[in-house]
C-alpha cells in the first residue's frame, strides 16, 4: 500500500534539489540565489495539490455538493485526534461553513497564484492556515506539514524579511543582491552560473512537459487522484477524501488461551493498536506529523473483507506466535509475559463518538460501539499452516 503524500514527498524533495546551490554551503549564496523557475515549480505544485483535492471532491461524493460531508468526517477519518471529538459535535451550520470554506480554498484560492504578488501571498497565507486547521482537527500524518512547504514559495523576500535579524549576514547578503540588481551592476555570470541557468530552464521544460497529462486529468470527468504518469513520479496528480465514509467500523483483534474456542466459558481478550480507536474509554491520540501505517491500513480493512485484505490474517498468525515485530506495532498485548494465545479472531464493530453530557461520556467513554459480526473466524497456528504455505508466507512459528 502507498499513499499520495509519499509521491508528494518525492516530488517536493526533487524540486528542493534545484533550490540549493551545488558547491556552496551558504544559506544565501550571493552569486546564485534561487531561480524563479524553482520558485514557480513549487507554486505549481501547491496549485495542483489543492485543485486535485477540490475537483475530486466535487466529482466524487455527493455530500461535498450537498455540504454535509463535515457532518461525518471528524468521526470517520482514519485516525481521529482529541479535537476531532469536539469538532464532530459542532453545530450543523458550522459544518456547512467548513465545507463551503474547503471548496473556496481548494477550488478558487489556488488561482490567486497567477494574479500578482499580493494575491499570490494571500494564497500562501490561506493555504498555510488551512493546513494548520487540518493538523489541529485530525491525524493526517505528515501530509499537512508537507503541503505547507510549497505554500512558502508564495512569499517573496520582502514579505519574509521579518524572519531575519537586521544585522544578520543573510539579510545583508540579500540587500546587496537586491541593490546590485536594481542598479544594473550585477557581476558577469560565471561558468557555474550559466550551467545552473541551463539546468533551471531544463527543469522548467521538464515540469511543463510532464504536467500535460496531469492537467488533462484535472480537466477530465474521470479524474483519478494520487497517480503518477511518469515512472519517476516527478510530477503527480493529488487528491484526498474524494468520498467520505458515513459510519466508522473497526476490526478488533481478540485472543484467548482456551483450548476450545467454542466453549461458553471462553474469555476473549482484546489487542489495542497504537492509535486507532479500540477501548471505549481511551482518549483519541495526537500523533501528527508521525504516521502509524498499520493503524491507517486497519481503517481501510474495516470497510473491506478479510479476503480482500489477506494481510490481516497474516497479522493474526504472527499474533498467535507472539511475534515481537508485530507486537511492537501494537499499543497493548493482553498476553504479555504470559503464554501465547491459542486462538485469534477478528470482530467487526460500528463505532460512534459519545455525545457530550451523555451517560457514556460521564463514565469517561469517548466512543460507543455496536457489534456488527465476525470479521474473520477464530484461527490457530495449525489451521493457518496451509493458508500461509499457499501464499508463500513464512510460518509464524518459525519467527
N, C-alpha and C positions, 0 to 999 in steps of 0.2 A: 504494500500500500504506500502511496505517496500523496502528498497534499500540495495544493497550488502554491503555498508560500515557500515550498522548497525550491521550486522553479524561480520564484520571485527572489529568493535569497541568492540563487545562482546568477540571475540577471543583474541584480544590484551589485554583486561582487565584481562581475565582469565590467560593468560600467565604471566602477570605482577605480579600476586599474588605470584608466585614462585621466583621472583627476590628479594623479600623483606624478611628480617628476621621477624620471628613471634613475638619475645619477645623484640627486641631492636629497639630503635628509632634512632640509629646511622646511618648516611648516608652511612658509610662503616664499618660495624661491622667486627672486626678483626678475630673472630673465625668462621664466616660463610659467606664468600664472595659469590657472585652469582655463582651458579653452571654452569658448561659448558653445562649441559643438558638444562637449561633455556635459555642460550645464543643461543644454536643451535635450539631451538624451534622457537625463533624469526627469526633466519636466514632462517629456513624452511618456515616460514610464508611469508617473502618477496619473496622468490623463487616462492611460489605458487601464490601469488598475481600477479606477473609480468608474469609468464608463462601462467597463466589462461587468462590474458588480451591479451597477444600476440597471443596465439593459437586461441582464439575465433575470433580475427580479421582476421587472415589468412584463417580460415574456414568459415567466415561469408561473409561480404560484399566484392564483387569483387573489389571495389575501393581501398581496402587495398592492394590487389595484383597488381593492376594497378597503385598504388602510387598516386592516385588522391583524396583520402579522405580528405586531408587537404585543398583542394580547397573549401570544403563545411563546414567543422567542425566549424570554428570560428563563422560563421553566423548562423548555425543551432543548436548549442549546447543549452542545456536547458536555461541557463541564462548567456548571454554574459556580459563581463565587458568592460570598455573603451578600453583596449588594444586589445580586440578581433577585434574591428573595423579596427585597423591598421594592425593587423596580417592577417586578411582576404584579405587585398589588397596587400600582399607581392607578389613578382614575382613568376611565376609558378615553376621555378627551385627551389626556396626556399621551396615551399610546397612539392616538390618531396624529397628534402633533409630531411625535417621534417619527412616524412612518413618512409623513409629508417632508419633514426635515431631511430624512435619509434620501428621499428621491431628489430633493433640491441639491444636496451636497454631491450626490453621485452622478446626477444627470445634467445639471446646469452649471454648477460651480467649476468643473474642470475646464470649461470653455473660457473662463476668466484668464487662463494661462496665456491666451493669444490676444488679449485685449489691452496690452500695455503694462508698464511696470507696476502701477498701483493695483490694478485688478489681479495681476499675477500674484502679488503679495497677499491680497485678500484671499485668493485661492489657497495659498500656503497656510495662512492662519486658520482658515476654516477646516482644511483637511487635518491639520495637527490637532485642533480642538475636537474634531470628530473622532479621531483615533484615541485620544485621551478618554473621551466618553465611553468608547468601546472597551478600553482597558479597565476602566472603573467598574463596568457592568457585567463583565464576563471573563472567563479564562480562555482566550483565543490564542494561547501560546505566544510565540514571538511575532505573529502576523502583524498586529497593530504597531508594534515598535518598529518593525521593518518598514512598514508603509510610511512612517514618519520621515524616514531617510530621504526618499526622493522629493518629499514635500519641502525639505530645506532648500532645494535648488530654486524654489520660487522667490527667494530673497537675494538681494544683491549686497555688495559691500557696504553701501551707505546704511542700509537697514539693519545690518548686523554689527555695525561699528561699536555699539554699546557693549558688546561682549569682550572687547579688548581694552586693556589699560592704555590710557593716553600716552604714557611714556614707554609702553611696551615695544619690543623690536618688530613684532608682526605689524602693528599699526603704523609704525614709522615706515616700514618697507612698503606697505600698501599706499600710504600717502605719496611716497616717492614715485611709485609706479604710475599713480593717477596724475601726478604733476608732469611727468615725462610725456605721458600720452596726451595731456591737454596742450602742452607746449610744442608737441611735434618733435621732441628731442630724444626719442627712443633710440637706444643703441642699435646698430645694424644687426640683423639676425645672424646668429652663429649657425654652423652646420647642424649642430644638435637641435637647435630651434626649428630649422627648416624640416628636419626629419620628423620632429614632433608634429609640425603642421600637416605634413603628409599623412601621418598616422591618424590625426584627428579628422581630416577630411575623409579618409578611408573609412573611419568608424561611422561618420555621418551617412555615407553612401550605403554601408552595410546595414545599418539600422533601418534606413529608409526602405531598402530593398526587402529586408525580412519583415517589415511592417505591413507590406501589401496584403498577404493572406490574413494577418491579424485584423486589419481594418475591414476587409471583406467579411470576416467572421462577425465583427461587431455590427455590420450592416445587415447581416443575414437573419432571417426569421428563424433559422435553425441554429442559432448561436450555441456554441459549446464553450464551457468555461474551464480554466486551468489546463489548457492544452498548449502544446508547442508544435509549430510547423517546421522547425528545423531541428536536426538531431542534437545540436549542441545547446539547445534551449537558451539562445541568446536573446531572442525577442519572443515573448509569450503572450497568450491571452489569459485573462484572470476573471475571477468572479467568486462570489460566496453567497450561500443561502438563497440560491435560486428557488428553492422550495423550503418551507418551514413545517416541521412536524408539529401536529396539533396536540399530541399527547406524548408523555415521556414513558418509555418502557425500559426496564433494566433486566439484565441477566445476572442472577446471583448464584455464585458457586457455593455449594454446600457439601460437606463431607461428613462421614460417620465412621466410627470404629466398630460398628456392629458387623458381625459375620453375615447376617441375613438382612438385607436392606428392606425387606417387605414386612418385617415384624412390627407389631403395634407399639413396641417399646423402643423403637429406633430413635435415637437423638441425632438430628441433623444440625451441624454447626456451620456458621457462615464465614466465608472468607471476605475480607474487605480489600478493595483496591486503594491505591494511594490517595485518590481524589474524587473519583466518580461517586455518585450517590449510592449508599448501601444502608448502613444503620440509620434508622429514622431520626435519632437524636444527635447525629454527627453534623456539626456545622459545616456548610459548604466551604471548601478550602480556597485559598488565594495563592496561585502559583505563577501567574503571568510574570515574566515572559518565558518561563520554563514550559516544556512540552512533555506531558506524560502520554506517550504514543499509545500504550496499551489501553489506557482509560478511554482515549478517543476511539480506538478500534472497537472497544466493547459497546460504545454508543452506536456505531454502525451495525454491529452484530445484533443488537437488541431489536431492530426492525427488519432483520433477515431471519433465516432459519439456520440451524447449525449445519445443514447440508450445504448451504451457500457460504458458510464461514467455517470451513473444516478446521481451521487453526484453533477454534475454541475447544475442540476435542483434544487437540494436541496439548493445550494448556491443562486440560483435565488430567491427562495422562501424567504430565510432569508434576502436578499437584499430588497425585497418588504416590509418586516416588519421593515426595518432599524435596524436590529439586531446588537447590539453593538459588539458582539463577532466576527461575520464575518467581520464587518466593521473595526475591529482592525487589520485584516489581509490585508486590502486594503490600497493603498497609497493615493487614492483620492476618496472621496464620493461627487459627484456633488449635492447631495440633503442634504448636511449637513446644519443644522439649518433651514431646510425647511420641508414641509410636505413629507410624504412618497411617493415614486413613485407608480403610478398606474399600470404600465406595465414594464416588464423587457424582453429583448430579447438578444440573443447571435448572434453576427455577425462573420463570418469567413473571415479572411484576409490573404493574402500572403505578407510577409514582406521580404524586402531585404535592406542591407546596402546601403546608398548612396555612390556614387563614390567621392573621394576627388577631389575638384575643380569643381564639377558639380554645376548646378544652385540650386539644392535642398540642397547640402552641404553648399553653400554660404548663404542660408537662415537659417542656423543653424540646419538643419534636419539631424539626424543620420540614419533615416530609410525612405524608401518609401514603400507604400503598395498598394495593389490592392484587391478589394473586390471579394471574391470567391462566396459568397452567404450566406443565413441564416444558422446558426449553430443549433439554436432551435428557434421556433416561439415565438412571444410575448405571455407572460403568466401573469396572475394576481393571486391574492390570492384565489379568488373564484374558478377559473379554476384549481388551483393546489390542491384543497381540497381532491378530490377523489384520485389523484395521490399520495399524501402524505399518506393518510389513507391506501391505498393498499399496501404500503411498511412499514407500522407501524412506520412512521416518525411522530414526534410531529408537529402539525400545526404551521407554523411560527407566526401566530397571537397570540399564547399563550406565546411567549417568553417575 
